[in-house]
Amino acid sequence: MPRSIDNMLDLSQLPVSERREIRDFFQFLLTRKAATRKPDTSYRFSDLCGTLNWKGDAVALQRSLRDEW
């Protein structure tokens, strides 16, 4: 366990089986919290994208394509 539940609660009054159950549940909560944590840095998609160099008139091409329909 990353942290010890024994340092946070006094479980000595409980039977061994219940102490074990509480420790397991505590570990489950810590694991779930760690799994739902968002990464510190957001992913950048710029490395997946390319660039487009257009040498023509985009509006004229769009109109010619539209006129074909």
C-alpha positions in Angstrom: 0.0 0.0 0.0 1.2 3.5 -0.8 0.0 4.8 2.6 -0.6 2.8 5.8 -4.1 2.8 7.0 -2.8 1.8 10.5 -1.3 5.3 10.8 -4.7 6.9 10.1 -7.1 4.8 12.1 -7.0 2.7 15.2 -8.3 -0.7 14.0 -7.1 -2.7 17.0 -10.7 -3.1 18.4 -11.9 -4.9 15.2 -11.5 -8.6 14.5 -8.7 -9.5 12.0 -11.1 -10.3 9.2 -12.7 -6.9 9.4 -9.4 -5.1 9.6 -8.4 -6.9 6.4 -11.6 -5.9 4.7 -11.1 -2.2 5.7 -7.5 -2.3 4.4 -8.7 -3.8 1.1 -11.4 -1.2 0.7 -8.9 1.6 1.5 -6.6 0.3 -1.1 -9.4 0.1 -3.6 -10.3 3.7 -3.0 -6.7 4.8 -3.4 -6.4 2.9 -6.7 -9.6 4.3 -8.0 -8.6 7.8 -7.2 -5.3 7.3 -9.0 -7.0 5.9 -12.0 -9.4 8.8 -12.4 -6.8 11.4 -12.0 -6.2 13.4 -15.2 -2.7 13.7 -16.6 -0.9 16.9 -15.8 -0.2 17.7 -19.4 -2.8 17.7 -22.1 -2.0 15.8 -25.3 -1.1 17.9 -28.3 -2.3 16.6 -31.6 0.0 18.9 -33.7 2.5 16.1 -34.2 -0.3 14.0 -35.9 -1.3 16.8 -38.3 0.4 17.8 -41.5 0.4 21.1 -43.3 -1.3 21.9 -46.5 0.2 24.4 -49.0 -2.6 25.5 -51.3 -1.4 27.3 -54.5 -4.8 27.8 -56.1 -8.0 29.7 -55.4 -10.0 27.7 -52.9 -13.3 29.5 -53.6 -13.0 29.0 -57.3 -12.3 25.3 -56.9 -15.2 24.9 -54.4 -17.6 26.6 -56.9 -16.4 24.4 -59.8 -17.0 21.3 -57.6 -20.4 22.6 -56.6 -21.4 23.3 -60.2 -20.7 19.7 -61.1 -23.6 18.6 -59.0 
